[in-house]
Amino acid sequence: MTSKIFTILILPVILFAELSVKEITFDEMLVAMKTQSGYNTIATTNVARFQGSVLVAIAKNSLAKDPDKKILLLDDKAWYEAYKRFTGLSDEEMPDYSHLAVEYNQDQLLDLRKDRIIENITTGRRPEMVMNVIVGWKPGSEFYAFDDTLSTPTLKVRNSSQITYRVLDFGDMIMYDEMNGLAGQPTSGILGWLFRLIGEGHIMWSKLAITPTNEEIVRARAKKGVFEIESVLTIFPNGRTVKNLPKGRRDLKSYEELISEPVVIEYYPIDPATIKYICGE
């Protein structure tokens, strides 16, 4: 019994000591961001698409150069400067969420060690790439929140000091799974009405597919207490969002079917050393 307890106590320390972290440079971030075009990359409703696509591009580019470097650090200030260069915006024009990330020193860590991520695939296809993402800052403020009045519908978004999620790239679809620490709610339209009934929702998972005409088709599940809401959304390139598919767009039906395919995966727990590296104790 004593031996088992001792092993449990020293495991996080051993894992932390073994972390070999590569810091992604400004140039590497900018190269990955330049893979994105044809949609409004500063609209909050497009952030999930932009973030996921850029993280996948960073991971693939980094592994192609150095396949042994599987833990990647994205510094908040380098990300901000790369994003500013990519968008061509001034500091004053940059969206609120980008300023807040720098203000709170919100770094990101990508763990690409796939043998420590997926334990078993119960239902669905095997992804082409999978990563754990840890986002946060050292002890201090517990969260920050902001209202985005430029998106349609308008949004209220809340980031905790420790956000973790899994990114699964299937080639034709990206999935965010086991999302913790991120909450939000639409504040206008029919979704705003639903969320006003249940309060701020915790986003559980989200699947998105991109059409040839650059619409983003999303299926997401959010939870508040005993209530759960699962919705299909269409996000147009300009960031405007509508519930379900637009009327008369039968060409989008196959994408709705794609993101409706069940995906059930059993994961290993996220390495506590990676969380400690970003969020501290």
Helices and strands as residue ranges (DSSP letters): H 2-18, E 21-23, H 26-33, G 44-46, H 47-65, E 71-74, H 76-87, H 96-103, E 107-111, G 114-116, E 118-123, E 129-136, E 143-148, E 155-169, E 174-186, H 189-198, E 201-210, E 216-224, E 227-235, E 241-243, G 250-252, H 253-260, E 264-267, H 272-279
